[in-house]
C-alpha cells in the first residue's frame, strides 16, 4: 500500500492552520509545527470579507463563520468631527459583493480552524527550521529539537519575519516599516449603541466594530517613528491622540484598561517576491506577501493562499510543479493587493489639512453620486472565488452548497 504523503506546515497562524485543513481534506497527512507553547492569538479582531468566506466554504467552514456575523445595520466612514463621509449597510455589502463582512475575534477563528484539524496534527512548543527545500528526486527536510522530519511538501506559514522565506530567498530585503503604528483592544460594548465606523483624521485612523459576543473591537493607527512607546502607557497615548475625536471614541478609550491596549509597528513587504515557492516548499500569508491593514486583507489573503495551494498540490502529483502552479496563480493577485493596501495607507494617513479636506470632499461626493460607488472599488478583491467548482458551503456538515454555476459566475483567481 502506498504511503500517505506528508506535509509539514511551519507556523500555526491563520494561514498555516487553513493550509493544513485544506491539505488534510485532499489526502495529505499533515503536521503543523508552532514555536509558541500555546495558540493564544493577540486580543484583536479580524474581518473576513466574502472572498475569504468563499475560500472557507471549500473547507466546510464558511457557514460557521457567517453565523458569527455581528454587522446587521448601517455603518461607514466618518471624518474626525463625526460627519459621515460614506454611509453603507450590511445589505448593500451583500448586494455588491455577494456577501458581507464578518468581524470576529482572532481567537475564535483559530479555535474554529483547530477544530477542523485531525488529532495530533498540531505540535506546539516546537521550533522548526527548513534545512533542505527538497526537489523532484528528494524530500524536503525540516529540523526540530526532536530531530529531522522528511516531508513531501513544506508550507512556510511563519509570518512576516519568516525564516523559511529567508532560507529560500536570502537576497530578498524583507519587511520594512510602513510609516505608521497600530493600537488595538477589545472591550465590552458600551450601554449606548452606535453604528460601526472607520474614521479618517489627520495622520491617523480610528475604527470601532461590533463582535458577535457583544464586545467591541477598536483599532487606531497613527504616523509615528518606528519603535516608539508611550512614556506612560498606551491608553494614555490613545487619549492624547484620539480623545477629542467624535463619540463614542472618547468613552471607549476611557473604558479600556491600559494593559489591554496592544501596540505594534506596521510592516509590510513592498518588494514582491519573484516566486512563492522553491523545490517542495511553498510560502503562504505574511511570509509571502505581508501587507498593511488598510484594506483588511492580510488574513483573507492567507486563507485564499491556503485553499489555492491545496488545490494545486494533490497527493501523487509532481512535488515541484504543484507549488510552482500555486505560486504562479497567487503572485499577480497578492502583489496587486499589497500595492493597493500601501496606496490606501498613504491616503488615510495624510497630514496636510488642505489635502485632507480634498480627500474627504472627494470621498463624500463619490458616495453621494452612487451609494455603492466607493464599495465597487473593493469588488475586484471581494468577488474572488476559489479555483474549485463547485465549492460547497457546509461540506463538512452536509449542508447545501452553492456552486459557482449557481451564482452564474465562473470561478476565478483574480
Secondary structure as UniProt FT lines:
FT   STRAND          6..10
FT   HELIX           14..25
FT   TURN            26..27
FT   STRAND          29..33
FT   STRAND          45..48
FT   HELIX           50..58
FT   TURN            59..60
FT   HELIX           62..66
FT   TURN            67..68
FT   STRAND          74..79
FT   TURN            80..81
FT   STRAND          84..89
FT   HELIX           90..97
FT   STRAND          102..105
FT   HELIX           106..115
FT   TURN            119..120
FT   STRAND          122..123
FT   STRAND          128..132
FT   TURN            136..137
FT   STRAND          140..144
FT   TURN            145..146
FT   STRAND          147..151
FT   STRAND          153..156
FT   TURN            160..161
FT   HELIX           163..168
FT   TURN            170..171
FT   STRAND          176..188
FT   STRAND          196..200
FT   STRAND          204..210
FT   TURN            212..213
FT   STRAND          215..222
FT   TURN            226..227
FT   HELIX           234..242
FT   TURN            243..244
FT   TURN            247..248
FT   HELIX           249..255
FT   HELIX           258..260
FT   STRAND          262..268
FT   STRAND          277..278
FT   TURN            279..280
FT   STRAND          281..283
FT   HELIX           286..289
FT   HELIX           293..295
FT   HELIX           298..312
FT   TURN            315..316
FT   TURN            319..320
FT   HELIX           321..348
FT   HELIX           353..369
FT   TURN            371..372
FT   HELIX           373..376
FT   TURN            377..378
FT   HELIX           379..382
FT   TURN            393..394
FT   HELIX           395..397
FT   HELIX           404..407
//
